[in-house]
Amino acid sequence: MPANGIGYVDNGGPFNLVEFKIIQEFISLTVFAILAITVFKTDKFAWNHVVGFLFMLLAVFFVFKNW
């Protein structure tokens, strides 16, 4: 969650605490993976990374889906 809390329901935004945290984690891990692969060249992008990102996308889907 950003330090200013913009986007949080109590501050007038559209996201509750869980949705806000899921968005933050997804963005952080995506940026880290892109930097690790392109800038630092420490890892190769393998099939297990793809599966991990798909699971993260599923997590985002299930958190935002209203049942």
C-alpha positions in Angstrom: 0.0 0.0 0.0 1.4 3.4 -0.9 2.3 5.5 2.1 -0.3 8.1 1.2 -3.1 5.5 0.9 -4.6 7.1 -2.2 -7.1 4.6 -3.6 -8.1 3.1 -0.3 -11.9 3.2 0.5 -11.5 5.2 3.7 -9.6 7.9 1.7 -12.2 8.1 -1.0 -10.8 5.5 -3.3 -12.4 2.4 -4.9 -10.3 -0.4 -3.3 -10.6 -2.1 0.1 -7.5 -3.1 2.0 -7.2 -6.6 0.5 -7.6 -5.4 -3.1 -5.2 -2.6 -2.5 -2.5 -5.0 -1.2 -3.0 -7.5 -4.0 -2.5 -4.7 -6.6 0.7 -3.5 -4.8 2.2 -7.0 -4.6 1.4 -7.8 -8.2 3.0 -4.6 -9.4 6.1 -5.0 -7.2 6.8 -8.5 -8.2 6.2 -7.8 -11.9 8.6 -4.8 -11.8 11.2 -6.9 -9.9 11.0 -9.7 -12.4 11.4 -7.4 -15.4 14.4 -5.7 -13.8 16.0 -9.0 -12.8 15.7 -10.4 -16.3 16.6 -7.3 -18.3 18.9 -5.1 -16.2 20.6 -7.4 -13.8 20.5 -10.5 -16.0 20.6 -12.8 -13.0 17.8 -15.2 -14.1 16.4 -16.6 -17.3 12.6 -16.5 -17.7 11.6 -20.2 -17.4 8.3 -22.0 -17.5 7.9 -22.0 -13.7 8.1 -18.2 -13.8 5.2 -18.2 -16.2 3.2 -20.5 -14.0 3.9 -18.2 -11.0 2.7 -15.1 -12.9 -0.4 -17.0 -14.0 -1.2 -17.9 -10.3 -0.7 -14.2 -9.4 -3.2 -13.2 -12.1 -5.6 -15.8 -10.8 -5.2 -14.3 -7.3 -6.0 -10.9 -8.6 -9.1 -12.3 -10.4 -10.4 -14.1 -7.4 -9.9 -11.1 -5.1 -11.7 -8.7 -7.4 -14.5 -11.1 -8.5 -17.8 -10.5 -6.7 -19.5 -13.9 -6.2 
